[in-house]
Amino acid sequence: MNDSGAKRTVGAAIAVVAALALMTGCGSDSGDGTAGGAERASGAPQGDEAASSGPAAKPLSASALERAALTNGEVKGLEVQKMTDKEVSEGGAATTGKAACRPLAGLMGTEYDPAPKASVHRAYATDLTKAKVGGAGLIRISSYGPGEAERTVKDLREAVTACRGGFPAEDGSGEKADVTKVTPLDAPEAGDEAVAFSLHDAGKEKAVIKFTVVRTGPQVTVFFGVNIADPAKSEIPAALVDAQVAKVEKATRGAAS
């Protein structure tokens, strides 16, 4: 596929990504987003404290995050394209009345609790042909203040446990955007800690949206993947996770030196 064809196809993938934001929760409403007493899921750090990239690990600036983000051609078989905050947050902010599930509802937008210092976004698409897009998804890389990256992963891990039975939600226009169930998944051995899970959409598409969240020091990288044509094939390519986390780790080490 030539460059112009690839850009058009990834553009279609971005449209899919934006539409899915309405299903899974775009943005977040107020509240502390925590759920107490939850059992740690796969990928949790060993012991009471998460592993650390070192005491000198620093949050990356927006420009450093841009340099750490994947570019097209770095992962074989995937097309990668930069996304703006506007594209990511298009459609408004979804809300849920179930406080324990707000960390999950907040994943797809540009408003988070705690708020990151800076974020960059990438869309990716797999199995591209002129006729279709196979899988599609998003990558968000964010830097956080002291303790906030750890809290972000902790809140998500607890929400996965508390919200396995699903949760009601509304999209930015007030339409129903319910999640029928949340399924914990095996998290990769990546970064300082990681958590993985899937959200099952209650809409007619019955989409299954898979998430992997990896913390590297004060940086958090969020991946999501979906396949609208065949929900059973929704995935986040392992090569994508490996390549992106490696770049974030390198940038984090560089910021500490």
C-alpha positions in Angstrom: 0.0 0.0 0.0 1.4 3.4 -0.9 1.7 6.3 1.6 -1.5 8.0 0.5 -3.5 4.8 0.7 -2.1 3.9 4.1 -3.0 7.4 5.4 -6.6 7.0 4.1 -6.9 3.6 5.7 -5.5 4.7 9.0 -7.9 7.6 8.8 -10.7 5.1 8.7 -9.2 3.4 11.7 -9.2 6.7 13.5 -12.9 7.1 12.8 -13.5 3.7 14.3 -11.4 4.7 17.3 -13.4 7.9 17.8 -16.7 6.0 17.6 -15.5 3.5 20.1 -14.8 6.3 22.6 -18.5 6.7 23.0 -18.9 3.0 23.9 -16.2 2.7 26.5 -16.3 6.2 28.1 -14.7 9.3 26.7 -13.2 11.5 29.4 -14.2 11.2 33.1 -16.5 12.9 35.6 -15.3 14.2 38.9 -14.6 12.0 41.9 -11.5 10.2 43.3 -12.1 7.2 41.1 -10.9 4.7 43.7 -12.4 1.4 44.9 -11.2 0.0 48.2 -10.5 -3.6 49.2 -10.0 -4.9 45.6 -7.8 -7.9 44.9 -4.6 -7.3 42.9 -4.9 -8.5 39.3 -2.3 -10.1 37.1 0.6 -7.8 36.4 0.7 -6.2 39.8 4.1 -5.5 41.3 5.5 -7.9 43.9 5.3 -6.8 47.5 3.8 -3.6 48.9 5.5 -1.3 46.6 5.9 -1.3 42.8 9.3 -1.7 41.3 10.9 1.7 40.4 12.9 2.9 37.5 15.1 4.5 40.2 14.8 7.5 42.5 15.9 9.9 39.8 13.1 8.9 37.3 11.4 12.1 36.1 8.2 12.9 34.3 8.8 13.5 30.6 7.9 16.7 28.9 5.4 16.8 26.0 8.3 17.1 23.5 10.1 14.2 25.1 6.9 12.1 25.0 6.6 12.9 21.3 10.1 11.6 20.7 9.3 8.5 22.7 6.1 7.7 20.7 6.2 5.2 17.9 6.3 6.4 14.4 5.1 4.6 11.3 7.4 1.8 10.1 8.9 1.0 13.5 6.7 -2.1 14.0 6.3 -4.4 11.0 2.7 -4.9 9.8 1.3 -1.9 11.6 0.4 1.5 10.4 0.9 4.3 13.1 -0.4 7.8 12.9 -0.4 10.8 15.3 -3.7 11.8 16.8 -4.6 15.1 18.3 -6.4 15.6 21.6 -9.4 16.8 19.7 -9.6 13.6 17.7 -9.3 11.5 20.8 -11.9 13.4 22.8 -14.4 13.9 19.9 -17.9 13.1 20.9 -17.8 14.5 24.4 -17.2 12.9 27.8 -19.0 9.8 28.9 -20.1 9.4 32.5 -20.9 6.6 34.9 -22.8 6.8 38.1 -20.9 3.8 39.5 -18.0 5.5 41.3 -15.8 2.4 41.5 -15.8 2.2 37.6 -14.9 5.8 36.9 -11.2 4.9 36.2 -12.4 2.6 33.4 -14.8 5.2 32.0 -12.0 7.8 32.0 -9.6 5.8 29.8 -10.8 6.9 26.4 -10.8 10.7 26.7 -8.4 13.5 27.6 -9.7 14.2 31.1 -8.2 12.0 33.8 -8.0 11.7 37.5 -5.3 12.3 38.5 -4.5 14.5 35.5 -1.2 13.9 33.7 1.4 16.6 33.2 1.5 15.8 29.5 0.1 13.2 27.0 0.6 12.2 23.4 -1.6 9.9 21.3 -1.1 7.5 18.4 -3.6 5.5 16.4 -2.6 2.2 14.9 -4.1 -0.3 12.5 -3.3 -3.9 11.5 -4.0 -6.2 8.6 -4.5 -3.3 6.2 -5.7 -3.7 2.7 -7.4 -1.3 0.3 -10.8 -2.8 1.3 -10.6 -3.1 5.0 -9.0 -2.4 8.3 -8.4 -5.5 10.5 -7.6 -4.3 14.0 -7.4 -0.7 15.2 -6.6 1.0 18.4 -4.9 3.8 20.3 -1.8 4.4 22.3 -1.6 7.1 24.9 1.7 8.0 26.7 1.4 10.2 29.7 3.7 11.6 32.3 2.6 12.2 35.9 3.6 13.9 39.1 5.0 12.1 42.2 2.9 9.1 43.1 0.3 9.8 40.5 1.3 7.2 37.9 1.3 4.5 40.7 -2.2 5.7 41.7 -3.5 5.6 38.2 -2.5 1.9 37.8 -3.8 1.0 41.3 -7.2 2.7 40.6 -7.5 0.8 37.3 -6.6 -2.5 38.9 -9.1 -2.1 41.6 -11.8 -1.0 39.1 -11.3 -4.1 37.1 -12.0 -6.2 40.1 -15.0 -4.1 41.3 -16.6 -3.8 37.9 -16.5 -7.3 36.5 -20.2 -7.3 36.2 -20.2 -4.2 34.0 -21.4 -0.7 34.6 -24.0 1.8 33.2 -22.6 4.7 31.3 -23.8 7.6 29.0 -21.9 9.1 26.1 -21.3 12.8 25.6 -24.8 13.2 24.0 -26.5 11.5 26.8 -27.1 8.2 25.0 -26.6 4.9 26.7 -23.0 3.5 26.4 -23.2 0.6 28.9 -20.4 -2.0 29.5 -21.8 -5.5 30.0 -18.7 -6.9 31.7 -15.0 -6.3 32.5 -12.7 -9.2 32.1 -9.2 -9.3 33.6 -6.5 -10.5 31.2 -2.9 -11.6 31.7 -0.7 -8.6 31.8 2.7 -8.5 30.0 5.9 -8.5 32.0 6.7 -4.9 31.0 7.7 -1.7 32.6 7.5 -1.5 36.4 4.0 -2.9 36.6 1.2 -3.6 34.1 -2.5 -4.4 34.1 -4.6 -5.8 31.2 -8.4 -6.3 30.8 -11.2 -6.1 28.3 -14.5 -4.1 28.2 -17.5 -5.6 26.5 -19.8 -3.1 24.9 -23.6 -3.4 25.3 -24.4 -1.8 21.9 -25.4 -3.6 18.8 -21.8 -4.0 17.6 -21.0 -6.1 20.8 -17.4 -4.9 20.5 -14.8 -6.2 22.8 -12.2 -3.6 23.6 -8.9 -4.8 25.0 -6.6 -2.7 27.2 -3.0 -3.0 28.4 -1.7 -0.3 30.8 2.1 -0.2 31.6 3.8 2.0 34.1 7.4 3.0 33.6 8.5 5.2 36.5 6.2 8.3 36.3 5.1 7.5 32.8 2.0 5.5 32.0 1.4 4.0 28.5 -2.2 2.9 27.7 -2.9 0.6 24.7 -6.3 -0.3 23.5 -7.3 -2.6 20.6 -10.5 -3.6 18.9 -11.8 -5.4 15.9 -15.3 -4.3 14.9 -15.8 -6.9 12.2 -14.9 -9.8 14.5 -14.9 -8.9 18.2 -13.3 -12.3 19.0 -10.2 -11.1 17.2 -9.8 -7.9 19.1 -6.2 -7.7 20.2 -3.2 -5.5 21.1 -0.2 -6.8 19.2 2.6 -7.9 21.6 5.2 -6.4 19.2 3.5 -3.0 19.5 3.6 -3.1 23.3 7.2 -4.3 23.4 8.4 -1.6 20.9 6.5 1.3 22.6 7.4 0.4 26.1 11.1 0.0 25.1 11.1 3.6 23.7 9.4 4.9 26.9 11.9 3.1 29.1 14.9 4.5 27.1 13.4 8.0 27.3 12.8 7.6 31.1 16.4 6.5 31.6 17.7 9.4 29.6 15.7 11.9 31.7 17.2 10.5 34.8 20.8 10.8 33.6 
